């Protein structure tokens, strides 16, 4: 993606099916196909799909074949025990590839048990990236420690449909500092609706910005302490954040993106519009809506 550069390549996983977008599958699939051939195609990563809805996907593909190959990041809310049944149901589906699994840690499941289960899953599916959705409870520290030195990555929730789903700056700064310093890759999901820290005008929720998260990772790589990283996450100066990221060296961009792999967004148009506004994407990249793509 020469027009956007390595900083933004496959940064946005297409989570159109998830709240608050909740796009119908028969619109989300052709919209994703259109994004993959648009001038902003390089921004778009995998199509995020919930494992419990696999029967619906199989029916949709049977009735209206997807235009080209479909690469999935499969979310598994049922935890490690639900992975094999989900993967087996997709084994012989032509044109569908599971590139990543985003595995939840159900309540009551021990960190040690999760890590043992991950080893079994990794052995069964060696070419699939494994992300562990790290819970926001007393198990977090032990799970993150267990990921250090492994081939597994972390997944952090950065928002949701209620205010309590949004970690504050300090909590997110602590999580980011932990994984970046221990070289555990991560992805984010939910809440990163815009590039820059903002207050949602409809809900009043305080929302993190994805440029803030990129800049926060850069700050950790620079040796910033948790308070300084939290300050970056709180920064509402979009032009300043864009300038900081624009000035990064190719080596630092590679290091940063090796850490922060992607984030799931229910809209590709909204992040693109924000990137155009702060000058990190060409103004010729018109942020057309998902509705017009479908």
Secondary structure, DSSP 8 states (H G I E B T S, - for coil): -TTT-TTTTT-EEE-TTSTTT---HHHHHHHHHHHTTSTTGGGEEEEEEEGGGHHHHHHHHHHS--SS-EEEEEEETT-GGGHHHHHHHHTT-TTEEEEEEEE---TT--HHHHHHHHHHHHHH-TTSEEEEE--SSTTHHHHHHHHTTSS-EEEEE---SSGGGS--HHHHHHHHHHHHHTT--EEEESS--BSS-EE-TTT--EE-BHHHHHHHHHHHHTT--HHHHHHHHH---HHHHHHHHHT--HHHHHHHHHHEEEEEES-HHHHHHHHHHTTSS-TTS----HHHH-
